Amino acid sequence: MAEKDGLNTIRTKVAATRRRLNLLAFGRAFWPLFVFVVLFLCMALAGAFDQLPSAIGAVLTLLFLLGGAIFLLRGMRRYSPPGDEAAAQLLDRQSPLRPVSSLTDRPAAPTRGSQALWVRHRDRLLQAARELKLPNLSSEWRQLDPLRLRYVLPAALIGFTVIAAGEGPGRLMRAFSPDYGALVGADDMTVEAWVIPPDHTGRAPVFLKPGLNDVRVPRGSEITLRTEAPSAPRLVLKGRHRTSVKFAATPDGAWEAKAILEEDARVSVHWWGERAAWRLLASPDDPPVVEFVSIPTYGRLDRTEFAWTAHDDYGVVKAELSIRLKEPHPAAPDEEDRVVIPLAAPSMQEIKDTTQIDLTRHRWAGLPVDVHLVVTDASGQEGVSETVPFVLPEKLFLDPIARVAQEVRVTVLREPRDYAAQTKNPLALRQDALNTEAANRLNNAPPDVQKAALMLDSVTLMGERYMPNQAYYLTFRVAEGMLESAGTKEEAEAVDPLLWSLALKAEYGSAADALRRLEAARRALEQALRDGASEEEIRRRMEAFRDAANEYLAAKMAEAIANGGDMPDENQDGMAMGGGQNLGGQDFEDMLNALQDLTDTGATEQARQLLSDITNMLQNLEFQRGQSGNGMAGMPGDSSEGEEPEDLPQEEQEMTDAMRRLSEILREQRQLNDDTLAQQRGEMPSGQQGQSGQESGEQSGQQQGGQQGQQPGEQAGQGGQGDGANPSEGDGTQGGNRPGGERPGTNSFAGTDKGGAPQSGGTLAERQARLGELVEQFARERGLGEGAGQEDALSGAIDPQALAEIRDALRGAEGNLARGNDGAATREQERATQGLSELNRNLAAMLDKMQRERTNQGQATNDPFGRQTGGLGNNGESVRVPEEAERQRAKDILEELRRRYNESDSEEEREYLRRLLDRF
């Protein structure tokens, strides 16, 4: 047992010695590699490669890899692991008995006597082997590593690792994977990248700078990358899926790649390594949201009216009203019609609107339906509102011919089934054969189309005898022929416009055709303004609307005369409103001219509003016989509700007279404003000022004689009330309906009442002084002037402070005109004009209130142009014709921009001016 333990001890010592010898042999073979690797790691952890240029770092890494490979091969060749014999020899050196080797010996002649001697010898060897010590090989290591680098280098490596801390792995990664492309100049490669959002988003392009991450862009955006390199780089998009795109060559020798971003992705460019990288976040395009604010109801003129709101993150491009029958036809249970709702702009992020659409021509008019709103964004996503029940409005036709035309029309349109397929007739290919199947197409028509044809056949039976208007009879016969020859549902539905025109013609007369043309012209002009059409196209559509409006007025006038009306007097230039507002032919022409100016100067929003107001007035136009027996309702000289002007209460009469006089002053002041602007622009030579004043004075003097015999009440009823009852119209009219053919620049009020006759002739300053005197005279007469002794007859209606500010403005304008300072005079004139307009509006509001209290009328009535005349809300602000001075300023600006654009030599300035002109 002891022998066995001794042998185990020897084997253990031999193995340990062999390991030390093996380590020494490994060190001798791979010592250069060890030193080389530790030095490289220390440099990497110290950040030396991050401080060096990319090319030098790449060279050092390559040298390291190459040197490491050489030292590794050298070590592998030199490394020879020692065996047990070498370990045993090293241990035997410690004892002259050589115990390790001697234990392997055997006796040469094993005899009884030699056996005992061998046992004692073996015990001595075992005892000597137990006393052997493991060699430390220190001298060999000192010879191999005299500087003790085996301790210094690992300590330095640990120290640099501690110092680098969290940055250590990154530094090592960059050291082992340097920018090898720098060796071929790739480190100088510049990558330009930008993201173009989809057109419907309206977002500007996003330019990507180096190191920019987490950039949020709309989904579906297109990223474009452009660079210059000796060969084609590669674009890599890494999100949930990895996509690689190779750059394509461009004509200018560069490389370009494009990709669509559908998800969050990391975008990188690779060419001898990663040249650039960004992380982009794709924002999803949410579907639009729409809802009813108020459910559809019946509005004016049989229109369907409803308020609604919609919003989308990028913009709604289309809105529709979806209509489904509450009890659908069994042959088409899912049939749906969509009516387009006009939008104010091609794309709107938020919409709050009240829509009025005409659904009386719809095929389901008069039937219960379910309706909901559908809005669509530019990417094609739809948003749907809640569904509400509704009964589509139906136009009431009282004329029998119109009712028949409408019933036949809807019978055809409400048929959802198509024609049956025609069978082939091979016998028809023979000579002189008749294709009876093709000749009698009505047999293949759906039941309701056959029913409509039978209805037309019954109506036209001996129609030439019983129909008084042969045009109606011929129209019915044409419609019947169209149904009999139709081979498809679309061909049968071609009778729709024919029968609808016949129904309107029979029910409403010739004005219906003019109204349709007016509506078509309005829609065309509104679309051009909304879509930003060219200036020439807008001007062309504006002329079409002007012609359609004049044609409609002529048709309504002819219709009124045919129904027993009388032509208005020659001196009554158009139609006056019942509430005193006077809109004659000149006023209507002024409104059209204002609309023309707004379209020319690019004021699209104001133009669309004025266009809508003009159209509404024309559609509500009604001609009636006046109570005086001639003229029309609301003509000048007619009294309201059968009451003569002289029967008005004293307070109302005084307020009406005050409004009339202020309106005359305001009109004269506006003309003076225009003349001042003309002189400032050089369009009115100073030598002609006296002539202008002379004409003004002469005109006033001519009218004075015709007005001296009139009393204030008569003047209020005939001319003054029309100017003052609605101040907004007075504000916007430049020479509107003036009794007696009065021209702009005259002051008809000067020769009435207590105004006194103005002096004729004079410069602009003298005319301004006369207007100031008229205001002073008005204030003194009404107890509002400086030093006035009588009581204030209009207490609470006219603010004395406001009147004082008007007088100060007039004096300032007079002084500036006298000094030749036209610019300052214009500002003072504008201040006076605004003050006079405000006074007029206050007086009009108080007069309306007194009239309502006196007549106990709480509900509004409409004048021939559809505007309220006696009820609440009659402020006249629905239509404001821009003043001529405002329109002229816009025209001057536009002409100046065009002149500078044509004369400019700078391309940058021309581009800037072109963008400004595009806005017009």
Secondary structure by P-SEA (a helix, b strand, c coil): caaaaaaaaaaaaaaaaaaaaaaaaaaaacaaaaaaaaaaaaaaaacccccccaaaaaaaaaaaaaaaaaaaaaaaaabbbbcaaaaaaaaacccccaaaaaaacccccccaaaaaaaaaaaaaaaaaaaabbbbcaaaaaaaacccccccaaaaaaaaaaaaaccaaaaaaaaaaccccccccccccbbbbbbbbccccccccbbbbccccccccccccbbbbbbbbcccbbbbbbbccbbbbbbbbbccccbbbbbbbbccbbbbbbbcccccbbbbbbbbccccbbbbbcccccccccccccccccccccccccbbbbbbbbccccccccbbbbbbbbbbccccccccbbbbbbbccccccccbbbbbbbbbbcccbbbbbcbbbbbbccccccccaaaaaaaaaaaaaaaccccccbbbbccccccccccccccccccccccaaaaaaaaaaaaaacccccccccaaaaaaaaaaaaaaaacccccccccaaaaaaaaaaaacccaaaaaaaaaaaaaaaaaaaaaacccaaaaaaaaaaaaaaaaaaaaaaaaaaaaacccccccccccccccccccccaaaaaaaaaaaaaaaaacaaaaaaaaaaaaaaaaaabbbbbccccccccccccccccccccccccaaaaaaaaaaaaaaaaaaaaaaaaaaaaaaaaccccccaaaaaaaaaaaaaaaaccccccccaaaaaacccccccccaaaaaccccccccccccccccccccccccccccccccaaaaaaaaaaaaaaaaaaacccccccccccccccccaaaaaaaaaaaaaaaaaaaacaaaaaaaaaaaaaaaaaaaaaaaaaaaaaaaaaaacccbbbbcccccccccccccccccccccaaaaaaaaaaaaaaaaaaaacccaaaaaaaaaaaaac
